[in-house]
Amino acid sequence: MEEIKIKQLSFAPDNPPLPVIVAAKVAGITLPTDTSATSPTLHLSNGLKLHGTHVILRYIGRVSSLSNFYGHNAFEASQVDEWLEYSPILSSGSEFENACTHMDKYMENRTFFVGHSFSIADIAIWSGLAGTGQRWESLRKSKKYLNLVRWFNSVSAEYSDALNEVTATYVGKKGLGKLVASKPKEQQSVNGDISEKGKAGSKPFEVDLPDVEIGKVRLRFAPEPSGYLHIGHSKAALLNQYFAQRYQGQVIVRFDDTNPSKESNEFVENLLKDIETLGIKYETVTYTSDYFPQLMEMAEKLIREGKAYVDDTPREQMQKERMDGIESKCRSNSVEENLKLWNEMVAGSERGLQCCVRGKLDMQDPNKSLRDPVYYRCNPLPHHRIGSKYKLYPTYDFACPFVDSIEGITHALRSSEYHDRNDQYYRIQMDMGLRKVHIYEFSRLNMVYTLLSKRKLLWFVQNGKVDGWDDPRFPTVQGIVRRGLKIEALIQFILEQGASKNLNLMEWDKLWSINKRIIDPVCPRHTAVIEEQRVLLTLTNGPDEPFCRIIPRHKKYEGAGEKATKYTKRIWIDHADAECISVDEEITLMDWGNAIVKEIIKDQDGSITQLVGVLHLEGSVKTTKLKLTWLPETKELINLTLVEFDYLITKKKLEEGEDFLDVLNPCTKKEIAALGDSNMSNLKRGEILQLERKGYFRCDVPFIRASKPVVLFAIPDGRQQSVLK
């Protein structure tokens, strides 16, 4: 059965269905619009129609790939329906403020209107408020509806670019009405984030693929299986998916497995794992090695046609001749001589191993990639998929234009580092007599203090400088996720770069800042004290018998659950905090109350060893300068190892020809022992938490037994230096 697709949304120009337009934008659904109708109508590809704002909004919620967009289960879906039915009250002038009061109270302890996920209920309410224009803006600036404004601001920030574009187009100061700034063409397109794992709010790309036919675009993401997927590959993968969804086309994954010296099944398996992590929805997986027989036939055909020849010039001499525009002595060999040497190559004989196949293009072309590039080389090593069947393998330059055309690829997305080889790509396709594939270039993503060359990354693995391809210091998808990056932050970061051709060197801080916005509202809070030189504070009027209280793990997000906090007469605090305290100073003990420090005890070296104080719970936390974290003196505390990582190199950007070995960072990992609250025995591997006043962490090794510490990796937040430094 053919998939039903959205053709168009039509509505009256003075009454745009804002929730529908916003939902499509956020969900990354392409929604051509037309303003000739009298009421909102959604036209589908099978000729059927849906009428009414909330009917269409529910449909968007159901077909969207965003998780829980229409609720997590039947009950939540019904709650979504309830808020959709409630939302029209916001357009009723007399009831507007009463509705705001009701929703403000409802949102007191909630992050979203339904469950723990952003849904079309949030979109309906957000659109209802935004649609009133200046009326809501005035109330938003007041302190009348703090909870509702907190929620509204959070949504506005998280999906800023998408929402700003919609409101700029459809909402004026007086509220919802005629288009504020319509495009010159009658049809408008609503595009946004394209992955259910990503947050919308990315900038819509201001570029188009050339010669596009909607529904017939076919793209490929073609990594070489010689390493794990890194942040640079992620950009290519996500751009392919973006354009495939934008033009209602397809994307396939193809492994460019033409070099058995570098490739392995381990890399194939992990690349597929990383592609799944990114949320890439591909049609199929293919391999260049699937086409080895056809590629060999094509190479032989070109030799017979005089468009390729076999060359036994030593590699270094060949490179020099190409640079100088000097033709090889073999260029004028007869077809018979070339075929004879070709057969030697196929057999993998001693003579054949001395040879390669080169295209006969133009040795005088200013573009040196056209100076008779190599098409085939011998390699006696077994291939990771097909063993020792072949003794020769096509180069990427030869195989790529062939397989792209044969597989029906319409547009090949390539980073701009390949720019000089685009003419070569087109020339080889022409010589082969194959359909032309359009190339679209985008800028390579480069990060400061970061190596993205798989050859260089492999050096770190092979020389034991890191623990593997998933090491948190690595720019691989598995590495940065292990360090604590949420994949939706990576997706948002990359899509915000767009498909620009401008070369850019990006700061990691921006990526980690996006990550913080995602994890902070939901990650649980825990407490840790650095073990070295920790200081005991005795509260003389503290509880003679320890007692427990159950408190939230996150004060503003009930979904984080609860934790048990024990209160004792003697408590531990960090040595650094103790050094900031003066005698008779009133301090705040977080989650307990105030205390007054009466005595500071030091050792013979002048280092603080103990504090003595009294609880002063009636004191105001607003008047104290120091708000301190603490732990009870109890045997239930958990041993922790806090780990912080640094860049692998000490230079922001390597210059051309500069050796990375000259700028290696001698210290890239720091471990520090700490004690954590007893609730941390329940942490799971991969769980993200905040150690209050110390930063964000990801649990890499959970609690196994008391003698083995829980290992927490520090997560950068894009702003502050870690307390571990």
N, C-alpha and C positions, 0 to 999 in steps of 0.2 A: 504494500500500500504506500502510495506516494506521500511524503511528509507534507503536512499542511504548513504553509509559511504565511507570514504577515505581509500583505501587499501595501496597505495604506491606512492611515488614521485620518478621518475627515471630521471636521467640526466647524461650528460657527465662529467667525473671526473675533466676535466680541465675547465669546464664552469658551476659551480653550480648556480642555479637561486636564488641568495641571497635574493631578496625581498620576494619570496615565503616562504623560510625557516624562515626568520625573522618574517613574518606575522603569520605563524603557531605558532612559538614560543611565540609571544606576545599574540595571541588569545587563547593559551592553547589547540591547536588542535594537537593530536598525528599524526605524519607524518613519518612513516617508509620510509627510503630512500634507493635507489639502484643506483649505478654509472655505470651501463652497457649500458645506452641508449646514443643516439647521440644528442638528444635535450630534453628539459624539457617536461615530460609527467606525467599527474596525472591519476592514475588508480583508478577507483571507484568500489564499491562492486557489482554493477549491470553489470559489464563488459565493461561499456563505458569508454572513455578516453578523456582527455582534453590536448591540446598541446599548448606550448608557455608560456613564463614567465608571461606576463601580463594577458593572458586569465585565467591562474591558480590563479594569484593574485586576480583578480576580483571575482573568485569563492570563494576563502578564505574570501574575504571581505563580500560576501553575506551570507555565511553559518555561519560566526563567530557570537558568542553571544555578542561580544563587541558592545556597543551602538555607532551608527553613524560611524562605521568602514568603511562603503562605502558611507559616506555622510548622512546628516540629511534628505534630500529630493531629488527630481529629479534634481534640479539645482545643488546642491552640488555634487551629484553623477556624473554629467556631468563635473563639475570642477575637480573631482578626475580623471576622464578619461583623461582630458586635461593634467594633470601633469604626468600621467602614460605615455602618448604619448611623453611628453617632456623629461622624465628622461633618455632615451638612449643617449642623447647628452653628458651626463657626461662621457661616455666611449669613446667619440671622443676627442682625445688628443688636436687637434687644437682649438676646441670650448669650452674646459673645463672652462677656466677662464672667458670667455665671459658669459657663463651660470651662473657661480658663481656671477658675477656682477649683472646680471639680477635678480637672486633669492635673493641676498642680499638687493636690493632695494625693491623688492616685500615684503620681510619679515620685513620691517622697523617698521610697527605698528601691526604685527601679531604674534600670539603665535603658530598657526598651519597653514599649507598650505591651508587647506580648512575649512571654518567655525570656530567653537569654540571647535572642538574635534579632537583628534588624529585619523588619518585615514590611509588607505593604500597609500594615496598620500604622507604622511610624510615618510612612510616606503620605498616607491620607491625612493624618493630623498635621504633619509638617506643611503640606501643601495648603491645607485649610487656613493655617495661621499665616503663612507667607503670602497667601492670596489676598489677605486683607490689606496688604501694603503698609502704609504709614501707621495705621491703627495699631497693628501688632508691634511694629518697630518702636513706637512710643512706650508701650507696655514693657517691651523687652528691655529697654534701658532703665526702667524703674525697678524697684526691689519688691514688687508686689507678688510676683509668681516665680520664686527662686528655683524651685524644682523643675517647673516646666521650661524656664529659660535655660537652665543647665542642660536639660535634654536637647532642646532646640539648638543651642550653641554647639553641643557635641556632634549632632548630626550634621549641622552646617559646616563644621570644621572637617569632619571625616570625609564628606562627599563634596567638598567646597567647589571644585572646578565644575563638576556636573551641575550642581544646584545653582551656582552663580550664573551659568550660561542660560539655564532655563528661566530663572527669574528675570534676568536681564532682557530676555526676549519677550516674556509673556506678562510680567508683573510690573506695573508702574506704581507711582507714589499713592495713587488712589485705589490701588488693588488690581485684581485680575481684570483684564479687559482686552482690548485689541492688541495685536502684536506691537511690541515696543520698538523693535528693530528687525524687521523681516529681511530675509535674504532676497537678492534680486530675482532669483527664480521662484516660481510659485511653489515648487515642492521643497520642503526642508527635510533634512535628515537628522535624526537624533541618534548619536553614537556615544558609546562610553566604554567603561571597562569591560573586558571580554572573558574574564575567568571567574567561575563561581568561587574560587579560593581568593580572588583579589577583591579589594575594596574599590568601588568606583571613585570618581573624583579625579581621575587622571585627565590630563589635557587631551582633548580630541585632536587627532593628528590632522595637520593642515596639509596633507599630501595625499595624492591619489596614485594608484598603480596605473601604468599606461595601458591603453586599449583593453579596458575591462569590459567583460560581458557578465552581468549579474547572474549568478547561479552556475557559471562555467569556469570560475577561477580554481586552479589546482596548484597548490604550493607544496614545497618539501622542506623539511628540516633535516639536514644531512650531516650529522656529526661523524668524525672519524673515531672508531672505537679504540683510541690509544690513550685514554685517560677518563677521568670523571667529568661530568658536566660542571662548568664553572659559570660565574656570574656573566661573563661575556657571551657564552653560548645561550644563556637564559634569555638575553635580549633577542637574539635571533629566533629562538623558539617562540617567544611570546609575540613578536612582530608577525611571524607566519600565522599564528593563530588569530591575531587581531584582524589581519587582512582577509583571512579565510572566512571569518564570521561576518565581517563588514560586507563582503561581497557574496555572502551565502554560498561559499565554495568549500573546498576540501583542503586539508593539509595531511601529508603523509610523512612518516619517519623513514629515512633511508640511511643505512649505515654505509659510509664510504670506506669500505674495507679492502683497499687496494695495496696495503703495505704490511705484509705479514711480519716484518721485523718489529713493528710497534704494537700490533693489535692482539686482543685476547677476548675470550668469552666473558671474562670477569668485567671488562670494560663495557661490553654490550649489555650485560645484565644490569649493571649499575647505571648506565645511561638511561635505560628504560625505566628504572626505578626513579631517577631524577626527573625524567620527563613527566611521569605520573605525579610526582610531588608538585611540579609546577602547574598541574591541572590541564596539561595540553591534551586536547581531544583530537586524536588522529584517526584517519580512516584505516590505514594499514601500515605494516612494517615491511620494508624491502631492504635488499642488500645489493650493492654494486656487484658483488661476486655472483649474484643470480644471473648477471649478464655477461659473464666472462666469455662464454662461447661466441655470442654475437659480437662482442668487442674484438675478439681475435679475428673473426670473419671480416669485420670492418677494417682492421689494421691491414690485413692481407689485401683487401679490395683497394685500399689507398695506395699500397705498394704497387699493385698491378697497374693502377691508373697513373703512376708517376707522381702522386701527391705525397708520398712518404718514401723514406729510404732507410737502410740499415747502416749504422755508423759504428766503427770500432775505435774512434778517436778516444784517447784517455780522458777521463772526466775533467781534470783540471785544465787540460789543453782546450777541450771543448768549451768550457766556460769562458776562457780567455778569448777564443775565436768569436764566440757570440758577442762578447762585449765590444770587440774591435770590428765586427761586421765582416769577418773573414769566412769564406765558404769552406766547408769540410772537404777533404780530398775524396770522401765517399759520396758526395752529393751527386756526382755525375755517373755513379755506378749504373749498370744496366738493370732492368727489371729482373732478369734472370739471376744476376749476381745477388741482388737484394733478396729475392725469394729463397735462394740457397742459404744465405746467412740467417734469414728469418726462420727457416726450418731448423738450423743449428740452435737458434735461441729457444724454439719450442721444445727441442730435445734436451736443452740444458747442458749441451756439450761444452767442453773446455773452450772451444772456439766461440760458441754461442754466448758464453758468460762474459766474453770480452765486448759484446755488442749491445747496442740499444737501437730502437726505432725512433726516427725523428720525422716530424712533418716538414714537407718542402714548402715553406711559406715565403718569407722575404728576408734575406740576411742583411739587407740595407735599410730596413724599416727603422725609423727613429724610435718606435716603440719596440724595445728589445724583447718583449715577450713574443713577438711575431718572428723572431730570428730562429726559425727551425726548432721549435720546442720538442722536448723528448716525449714520445707517446708510450713507449714500452721499455721496461728494464727487466733484466733477469734477476731472480732472487730464489736461490735453492731452498730457502726455509719453508717449512710447511705452513699452510694457511689455517687459521683457527677454526674455520668452518668446513673447508673442503680438503684439508690435509695436503698431500704432496702431488696432487693431480697436475698442477701447473708449475713450471719452472720460470715463468715470466709473468709480469703483472703490469696492467695499464697505469699510467700516471693519472693523478687527479685531473690535470688539464685536458687529458684525452677522454677519460671516462665520464666526467661530469656533463659536458654538453651532449654526449650521446645518450646517457641514461635519462637526463632531464627531458629530452625530446621524446624518447621512446615511451617514457612513463606518462606522457600527457601533461607534463608540468607547463603551466601557462606563464608563470612569472618566477624567476629564480632570485630570491633575496640574498644579497651578498654584502658583506661589510666593505667599506670603501677602500680597505687595504688592497683589495683585488682590482681596483679601478683600471690599472694599466693592462690587466689581463682580459678585460671585457672584449676588446677587439679580437683577441686571440680566440675567445669563446665563440664569438659569432663566426669567425673565419673557419674554425674547425667544423662547426655545424654546417656551414655552407659547403665545405669540401666533402663532407659526409653525405650531402644531399638530403638533410633532415629538416623538419619543421623548425622554424626559428622560435626560440624561447626568449621572452623579454627579461632583461636583468633589471632589478631595482636595487639600488645601493642605499645602505644606511651606515651611519658612523659606528665604528667599533666602540664599545664601552670600555674605557680605561679607568682604573681606580688608583688613587694615590697610594704610594708605598706597596704596590701590589704587582706581582708577576702573574701573567695569564698564559704564558707560553707553557704548553704541556711538557715540552722537553725540560724546561727549567724546574717545573713543579716535580717532575719525575726525579730530578737530581736530589731534591730534598727528601723524597721518599726513600730512594735507594741508599742515601748516605745517612739515614737515621736521624735527620734533623727535625722530622715530624713523625707522628705516630701512624701515618697512613693518609690516604686520599681524603678521609673524612676528618682530618685534624682541624680543630677550631681555628687554627692560624691560616688555613688554606682558603682561597676564594671559591672553592667548589661549593655547589649547592649543599652537599652533605656536610661540608665543613662549617659553613655559616649557619646552617640550621642547628648543628650540634652546639654552636656557640650561643644560640638562643634567638636567632632571627626567625620570626614568623614568616611563612612563605607569602602571605598576603602583603607583607611589607615589601618584600622583594619585587613582587608583581607590580605593586603600586609605584615603586621607585622607578622601575624600568619603563613602565608605560608613560610615566610623566616625562621621560626623556623624548618620547615620540619617535618618529622615523626620520629624524633630521639627518642630513648628511654632514653636518658640522662636527669636526672632531672635538671630543670633550674629555677632560680629565676630571673625574668626579670624586668628591670627598665622601669618605665612609660616614662622616658625621650625619649627612642628610639621610642616608639609609637607616642609620640607627635611631634617628629622631622619629622617623615614620614608625619604626618598630615600637618605640616607647609609647606612641599614641595608641597603638593597638593593644599592648600588653598591660599598660598601667591601669585602665579602668576595670580589669577583671582578675589580675593575678593576685594570689593571696599574700598576706603580709606575715612575716615571721621575724624572730629576733635572734641575733647572734652577738657574742662577745669574743673579741680576739683573745686567744688563750694566753699569749705571752704577756706577763706583767699585769694580768687582770687584777682589779682591785676589789676587795670585799668591803661593802658598806653595811655596817650594823645599825639597824633601826631599833633604838632602845625601847620604843613603845610599839614596836611591830608585833605581829601576831605570835603568841606563844606556840600555837599549833598551826601548822601550814593549812591553808584552805585554797580551794579552786573556784574559779569562775569560768563559765563558758561564754566566750565573746566571738564576734564575727572575725573571720580571717581577712575580710575586706569590709570596711565600714560602709562603703557605698555600693557594694555588689554582693547581694545575699547568695548568689550562685557559687561564690567561692567557698561557702560552707562555714563551719565553726571550728574553734580551737579551745583547748583547755589551758588556762593560765594559772599557775600556782603562785601564791603569795606567801613569802617567808620573812622571818625576822632579819636574816642575813641574805644579801643579794650581791651579785657580781655586776660590775660595770667596767667599761673599757678604760684602760690606763690613760689614753689620750683625753677622755672625758674628765677623769679625776683631776688631771693637771689643770683643767680650766676652772675648778671650783675653789672658792675662797671660804674661809671660816665664817660661819653664821649666814652663809648665802642660802637663799631659798631656791630650790630646783624643782622641776617637775619630772616625776617618774612616769613615763608614758603608760597608759592603760591602768594607772593606779591613782596618782594624785601627787600633791606636793610633799616635800620633805625639806627640813632645814639641817644643813651639815654643821655639826658642832665642833668636830675635831678632825684634824688631818694628821695621820701618823706616817712618818717617813723612815727609811733605813739610813744607815751611816753615810750612804752616797747621796742622800737627799732625794731619793726616789720614793714616791708615794706607795705605801703598801696596804694601808687600811684607811677607811673613813668611818666616823661615828656620827649618827644624826638621829633626828626624831621625825616621825611622820607628822605632817601638818595638812591633813586632807581637806580642811576647810579653806585652805589658801586658794587663791585664784591662779589658774594656769596662765592667765593673760599677763600677769605681772612678772613672771620669771623669764630670765634670759636663756637658761639652759633647759631644754627638753631632752631627757636622756633615756636611751633604751637600757634594759637591765634583764638579768636572768636570776631566778631563785637559786639559792645554794641547795642543790639536791643532786642525788646520784642519777636522776633520770635524764640529765642533759645529754645531748647527742654530740659526739665528736664530728667535727667538720674539717674538710680541707677546701679552702677557698682558692680558686685558681684564676689568675688574670693573665691575659695574653697580650703580646705586643706584635707589631709588624715584623715580617721576616727580613725586610731590608730597611736601611736607614735613609734612603733617598726617595723623595716624592716621585720622581720620574727618571728612569734611566735614559741617558742620551744614546743615540745610535752608535753602536760599536762598543758601548761601555759594558764591562763584564760585571754581572750581578754578584759574582763571588767577591768582588772588591767592596761591596756595600752590604755584606751580610750583617744582620743585627746579632751581636753575641749573646744577648739575653732576651728571649722572646716569651718566657713562661715563668711566672712567679707563683709559688704556693705558700699559703699561710694557714696555720692551725687556728681553729676557733671552736667555740662551743655554741650549740644551737638549742632552741626550746624543744621540749620532748615531743611536740607534735610533728617535728620533722622526721620522725621515724616512719611516718606514713607517706612521705614524698615518693612519687613514682619517677622512673627514669624519663627524662624529657619534660618534666613539669617545670613551669616557669614561676618564680616567686620573687617577691621583694624582701630583702633583709632591711628592715627599717633603718634609715639613716646610713645605709651602706650601699644601696643600689640593687639592681636587678640581677638575678642569677638563674641558671638552668641546671637542674639536677642531672648530672651525668652518671653518677653511681649512687643508687639509693641505699637505704639502711639494710644491712645484711645481719651484722652482729655488732655488739658494743665496741669490740676491739678494732673494727674496720670502719674508718671514717666515711661519712657521706661526702661525696665530691660534688662541689657546686662550681660551675663555670660563670665568671663575671660577664654580664652582658653590657656592652657599651650603651650609653643612652644618648650619644651624640652631643653631649654638653659637658658634663662634669668629669673631672679626673677621679678615678676610683680611690676609695679610702685605702685600698691595699697598697698603693704606691708609697 
